[in-house]
Every structure is written in structure tokens, then in C-alpha cells.
Amino acid sequence: MFDLKSFLLEKQDLVNTALNKCIHQEHCLAPRIVSAMHHSIMAGGKRLRPILCLSAYNIVGGKEDKYIINT
């Protein structure tokens, strides 16, 4: 049986990790800007759309290791 809750949590962790890496690669930005970006992007409730996009990509044959850069 498909467990939606665990699927969403797993994919949410994947998206969070990728976003966190992207934010902290911006070495040219002031630390205050990076902190504000982190606060805004890592706020809850912003993961369903990326998870749906990633799932659609998988359905049409996309490979999971290709859709998230730098993970």
C-alpha cells in the first residue's frame, strides 16, 4: 500500500537539502541577505509544488539523480 505521508516527507527532505545547498553557495552575497533568503525559502508550506513536479518528471521516465542539482 502506498504511504503518501512518508513519500511526501522523503521528497520534502530531498527538496530542502537541495535548496539549502543552493542558498549557501551564494558566497558573493552579504551574510544578512543569505540569512533572509534562508528564512524565506525554508519556511514551511512551500514543498508540494516541487514534489508534484518531481513526481511528474519520474512518471515520464526522468531519473531522480538528474532533477536536483548539487545534491
C-alpha positions as CSV (number, residue, x, y, z in Angstrom):
1,M,0.0,0.0,0.0
2,F,1.3,3.4,-0.9
3,D,2.1,5.6,2.1
4,L,1.6,9.2,0.9
5,K,2.8,10.8,4.2
6,S,6.2,9.0,4.1
7,F,6.5,9.7,0.4
8,L,5.9,13.5,0.9
9,L,8.4,13.6,3.8
10,E,11.1,11.8,1.8
11,K,10.7,14.2,-1.1
12,Q,10.4,17.2,1.2
13,D,13.8,16.3,2.6
14,L,15.3,16.0,-0.9
15,V,13.9,19.4,-1.9
16,N,15.0,21.0,1.4
17,T,18.6,19.7,1.1
18,A,18.9,21.0,-2.5
19,L,17.5,24.4,-1.6
20,N,19.8,24.7,1.4
21,K,22.8,23.9,-0.7
22,C,21.8,26.4,-3.3
23,I,21.4,29.2,-0.8
24,H,24.7,28.6,0.9
25,Q,26.6,28.6,-2.4
26,E,26.0,32.3,-2.8
27,H,29.3,33.4,-1.3
28,C,29.2,36.7,-3.0
29,L,26.2,37.8,-1.1
30,A,26.2,39.5,2.3
31,P,25.5,37.1,5.2
32,R,22.4,39.1,6.1
33,I,21.0,38.6,2.6
34,V,21.8,34.8,2.7
35,S,20.1,34.6,6.1
36,A,17.0,36.4,4.8
37,M,16.9,34.1,1.8
38,H,17.2,31.0,4.0
39,H,14.4,32.2,6.3
40,S,12.1,32.9,3.4
41,I,12.8,29.8,1.3
42,M,12.9,27.3,4.2
43,A,9.6,28.4,5.6
44,G,7.0,25.6,5.7
45,G,4.2,25.1,3.2
46,K,6.3,25.6,0.0
47,R,7.1,22.0,-0.9
48,L,4.0,20.5,-2.5
49,R,4.5,22.1,-6.0
50,P,8.2,21.0,-6.3
51,I,7.2,17.5,-5.2
52,L,4.5,17.3,-7.8
53,C,6.9,18.5,-10.5
54,L,9.5,15.9,-9.5
55,S,6.9,13.2,-9.4
56,A,5.6,14.1,-12.9
57,Y,9.2,14.0,-14.1
58,N,9.6,10.5,-12.7
59,I,6.3,9.3,-14.3
60,V,7.6,10.3,-17.8
61,G,10.8,8.4,-17.3
62,G,13.1,11.0,-15.7
63,K,15.8,9.8,-13.4
64,E,15.8,11.1,-9.8
65,D,19.6,11.8,-9.8
66,K,19.1,14.2,-12.7
67,Y,16.5,16.6,-11.5
68,I,18.1,18.0,-8.4
69,I,21.4,19.7,-9.0
70,N,24.2,19.6,-6.4
71,T,22.6,17.1,-4.0
